[in-house]
Amino acid sequence: QLQASGGGLVQAGGSLTLSCAASGRAFSNYQMGWFRQAPGKEREFVATISRNGGSTDYADFVKGRFTISRDNAKNLLYLQMNSLKPEDTAVYYCAASSSIWSTRKESRRYSYWGQGTQVTVSS
């Protein structure tokens, strides 16, 4: 089970940190990711992190602004979001995948999903 939190309303240029708490399974066995879905749009990949946290990858539109991290001892996943833009407004979902690293951006490879947390960035 995944539980995302930390969303909210922030002004453009501001920051938010999302958290995702995992329970019930061996968190360190899963590659973790963040995806988002804006109204009227398809869900899109945001960021991913490998099982041991040693590798990360980002969508081009968040590179340099967002940072994904994890704490396997605490079963927690994070997404630090800086320099937020109105176009970052979306519901953000954390997800877990048992697939290989090469599939890290494919949402269909993620078996477990959190409930989503709303991020709204005002201009």
Summary of the structure (lengths in Angstrom):
residues: 123
radius of gyration: 13.3
end to end distance: 34.2
largest distance: 40.3
contacts: 369
relative contact order: 0.32
helix: 12%
strand: 50%
